[in-house]
């Protein structure tokens, strides 16, 4: 974390009239309110608001009136409220796949080509770049993409050397693994069977949209409900709402009236090392409960997000755009989102909307009818 001395040192080396000071990843620094780092940051904020650095160590004040301060963070929730209240927060949307492709093609690859002394020219096909984006990275920006491309250039330099004759070094989907190894993320749903008690919930992390598998087991027991997967209290409340909705309509679903007394239910969100927050899994919880209690499989190529009410309404949630981008990267074919969030579709490029079917819904019945395979018939 920068201190005021670092800022003064940087300003002394600048000849520009207007200067920008970048404080990177402030959420990665312990700003909990104790220790020198938190005090350093509050001291910087005081100087910024006073437009000058003035203290007993300086002969004259350092003018900050033409200095712009920008801090970056991936996770706003880890920044203490006292600091958030004193800064202007600007939320930047995640890059789409097409935007990442353009950045890689027009900026990252040319920059790396100038940095590495390869006699030949590395050519990466668009399909190779898409494969890197989809199967070797999971992020909102392009840091991992840049690291992957850098690894390709380093591997090529090691293999061919700087004295290679002028020519092309082609990187395609066929030989990509030679440079980067096997894919980091297993994507694609083609050929995956529909399963009972398994559904994809659309999530959001600091790396962007991240579809997560939500699974369920129904066992003989006395009505115990267990929820696991590093979840918060609101997840438990969403599960209770879903259970009570099913109880109120047990005849409609063909479920025993006293199922909540004679069955134990275990709900688990995979990737337990990652904390999960909020109520946006409510729709997925209801779907996986109906699937498990009726023995009907859920389509493997669908994902969903949305809060639910006791009377079956689908309510709006946050970060829907990023969740759709994550679903598209995971190659899901259909996603259900709350109708209240339908406006987010205007922010998505046409190419993305052609790749994935996005269904805004306001009632859970629509999702249950289309996402669950009833009597062996797929309705989508």
Buried (B, 14 or more C-beta within 10 A) or exposed (E): BBBBEBBBEEBEEEEEEEBEBEBEEBBEBEBEEEEEBBEBBBBBBEBBEEEBBEEEEEEEEBEBEEBEBEBEBBEEEBBEEEBEEEBEEEEEEBBBBBEBBEBBEEEBBEEBBEEBEBEBEBEBBEEBBBBBBBBBBBBBBBEBBBEBBBBBBEBBBEEBEEEBEEEEBBBEBEEBEEBBEEBEEEBEBEEEEBBBBBBBBBBBBBBBBBBBBBBBBBEEEEEEBEBEBEBEEBBBEBBBBBBEBBBEBBEEBEBEEEBBEEBBBBBBBEBEEBEBBBBBBBBBBBBBBBBBBBEBBBBBBBBBBBBBEEEBBBBBBEBBBBBBBBBBBBBBBBBBBBBBBBEBBEEBEEEBEEBBBBBBBBBBEBBBEBBBBEEEEEEE
